[in-house]
């Protein structure tokens, strides 16, 4: 991954909104009601945490990917990846090609 990359399923705003709704529904089920300020504080905490955990540095620190690529090394990394793919002895697949 490049340093500026993000690893997430959705954007920060959408995720924060969705996760906040889930949290508020859970609290409501427990009979708790929150003020708008408290709900906004929960949303802000979730957004901050989501933003932090979607960074390339965080995902690399957790071992979720193969590491950070210095943008200046992109050509070398791509060259190694292509070379590795071309030097692999690929066996014929017995299940054909999936076409959608």
N, C-alpha and C positions, 0 to 999 in steps of 0.2 A: 504494500500500500504506500502511496505517497503521503507525505506529512499532512497535507491539507484534506485528505480523504475523510469521509464520514461513513461509519458502518451503522446503519439503522434501517428499520423497516419503513418508517414514515418520518416526516419532518417533526421538528421540536414542537411547534404549535399544535399540530394535529394530535401528536402523542400526549402532550400535556393536557389537552382538552379531554381526550378519551380517558386517560388514567385518572384525571380529577373527577370525572363523572362516575367512574367505578368506585373511587374512594368515597365520594359523597353519598352514593347509593348504599354503600356498606355501612357508613355512619348512620344514615337515616334508618336502616334496618335495625340498628342497635338502639334506636330511639333518640339519637343525638341530632341536634340542629346547630348549624353554624351560621355565623354572620357572613356577609359578603366579603369582609376583610379577611376572615379566617379561611374562607374558601379560596380567595385569591392567594393567600400565603401558601396554602397547600399546592395550588397550581404553580406558583413560582418555584417552590422547592422541587417539584416534579420536573419542571422544565430545566432547571439548573442541573439536576442529576442526570437527566436524559442527554442534555448537551454534553456534559462531561464524559459520560459513558459511550457516546457515539464517536468520540475522537479516535483517530488512527493510533495515537499513542496509548490510549487505554486498551483498545482491542489487542494491540501487540503485547502490552504488559500482561494481559490475561492469557496469551498464547492462542488467541483465536485466529491468527493469520501467521504468515511467514516473516513478518517484520516490516520495518519502514525502509522504503527505497529512496535514496538520495536522488532528487530529480535529475541531477547531473549524470547519474548512473543508469538512467532509464534505458538507453540504447544497449548497454552491456547486459542488463538484466533480461531484456527482451531477446537478445541474441542467445543467451544461455538457455532460455526457455524454449526457443525455437529449435536450437541444436539438440536439446534433450528429447524433444518430441520427434525430431527427424531420425534420431539414432535409436529409438525404441523399436524393438521387433514386434510389430502389431500382428496379432493372430486374427484369422478370419472369424467374424462373429457368426454364431449359429442362429441368431434370432433376427437377422436382417436389419433394416433401417426403419426407424420410426418416423413417419411423415404425418404431420398434422395439417 
